């Protein structure tokens, strides 16, 4: 094996091991964030806006009082750092959960959490792997949750 190929393999292995582990020593495969609060109509309308922006298709949706939106797995082009570790196929899905937080003068308020999940297929494996989380994927997932946060922060509330 050439020195360049050996260096690439070692770098890719280090990337995979370093990116997949979380601070608690386990594998951090779910990118989950609290993104804000809103009324039930706000949560539904603004969630659909962000999900459409990223071209997600809804697979399952439940209304208030426990709002739940789950998308289908959406194929995407593997990120450069995923390709470096042998990823040939990649998919992402999003899950929105909103639980009642309390009642204010205008009505019920919901606390919203968004989960962005990743799965990939590597060249030598035909099974989907859910424990590959690279820096470029994290940046992508962070942008999705930031867009949810921005949507819930701005605008006039509907009750």
Secondary structure, 3 states (H helix, E strand, C coil): CCHHHHHHHHHHHHHHHHHHECCCCCECCEEEEEEEEECHHHHHHHHHHHHHHCCCCEEEEECCCEEEEEECCEEECCCHHHHHCCEEEEEEEEEEEEEEEEEECCEEEEEEEEEEEEEEEECCCCCCECCCCCHHHHHHHHHHHHHHHHHHHCCCCCC
